[in-house]
Amino acid sequence: MKSFDMKNIDPGNLGDMPLDDFKSLGNRFVEWICSYFGDIASYPVLSTSKPGDIRNALPGNPPEYSESFNDIIKDLDNIIMPGITHWNHPNFNAYFSNTGSGPAVLADLVTAALNVNVMLWKTSPSATELEETVMEWMRQLLGLPDGFFGMIIDTASTATFTSIVAARENVPGLNIRLKGFAGVEGLKPMILYCSDQAHSSVEKGAVAAGIGLENVRKIKSDENFSIITSELEKNIRADINNGKLPFVVVSTIGTTSTTSIDPVPEIGRISRKYGLWHHVDGAYAGVVSIVPERRSLMDGFENVDSYVTNPHKWLFAPIDTSLIFYRDPEKVRSAFSIVPEYLKTAESSETIDYMNYGIQLGRRFRALKLWFILRYFGRQGLINRLRDHLRISLMFRDFIEESEDFELMAPVPFSVICFRFNPGRKISDEDELEKINSDLMEKINSTGKLFLSHTKLRGKYIIRYAVGNINTNEDHIKKAWELISSSAEAGS
Ligand SMILES: Cc1ncc(COP(=O)(O)O)c(C=O)c1O
């Protein structure tokens, strides 16, 4: 047998980083992270980089030979850090504020070291069984009905897409999984319902599942930005009468713009009445049902088929950590499962192989970070932190309401406050108000002291202040209000 030529291989230059180097560098990076966490408040929250700054500072060609970590760390500090927008900053109040907490960061380090692929039970029994365990813990903590099956997925967008496919396959007599749309004779347009406030991931899910954007019905919401259920039912009836095929309704607990809550119990009843799948998107606010006085968020879940909530939004987990729960996991399994010969195992009849419940084969060991978070903070620690966020959010809401120069633009059921500056509440021209408020937000964001984001509600430009970082406290709220009100006054 011909042996391979060693001519171009340097045997002294094989293998991984030596363990001694790993240890000293590992210690150095833990120090680095500690300094970062300790000093985070001194960084500008929003990066001041201009497009191309970072790319232009990086070499266009890959390194030919090994480089020293001293040089790598220098570039991390000097090139990468200036282009970081600090999501872990207590004054990151844009979008949905979130946290990569200490215990979860440590878990991610271990996860990378173990490098487990949680596709089959056999490919790491601990990873699968820990995921089963923490998902059951989460089911109990959230107050979901007994028997809901949960798994960890990358994002709410994937979870919603997966649920739409499961809903599509749940329609009797179609079997699009097997035949494709073209293979179902006389197939009527399949209709998905959500509110006009639903997240864009619902539409993306409809695109990816082959439903088509024209078949997404965005039902009108009321003055509180919650879906109007009579409109929902009216639309379902009209679609049936017009020869369409309604198949799924998506409700939201905590919509993206205002965090409004759809009436899940009533939507569940309507879904059941017409035989539709009911998916609930609680990506941001769902975790709040851990707090006992907010447990009513789970009312009506007897008529929910799938539910997503994201610990990477408001439960102190770094991205990506999203939880999807199914009432009947068999419906999802039968929609997705394909097991080629090389993935067959002797244990499959008595174990969970998570690859069967969605699009991914390879899956990260995400249960570890959830486990560390739940054990480190405990239920009481989580409740306490969420409660305090809810409390200080109301403080901020009160600052807005008590000012004669600001307007509160939506109710505050959770930790996002929608407001705008309107001196003396006298300006009625929407274009003028948009200009004033977008200038104000730019001005505040450019200070680096606060990062806010905006939305539009029924044509009105609105600034959002989102609370959710584990280190955001009453003091941050007061200082944020001082900065916002003084910037507004200085500009008016
Ligand atoms: C209500 C809602 N659903 C879904 C998503 C999408 O979340 P993800 O980034 O996990 O896909 C968001 C993102 O902000 C959201 O606000």
The ligand as a Gaussian input file, in Angstrom:
#p B3LYP/6-31G(d) Opt

LIG

0 1
 C      -42.482000      39.092000      19.760000
 C      -41.239000      38.598000      19.066000
 N      -41.271000      37.402000      18.460000
 C      -40.187000      36.903000      17.836000
 C      -39.006000      37.604000      17.782000
 C      -37.829000      37.017000      17.092000
 O      -36.916000      36.554000      18.034000
 P      -35.612000      35.756000      17.611000
 O      -34.549000      36.779000      17.417000
 O      -35.338000      34.835000      18.758000
 O      -35.908000      35.015000      16.354000
 C      -38.926000      38.861000      18.403000
 C      -37.688000      39.636000      18.377000
 O      -37.545000      40.680000      18.961000
 C      -40.074000      39.366000      19.039000
 O      -40.071000      40.569000      19.607000

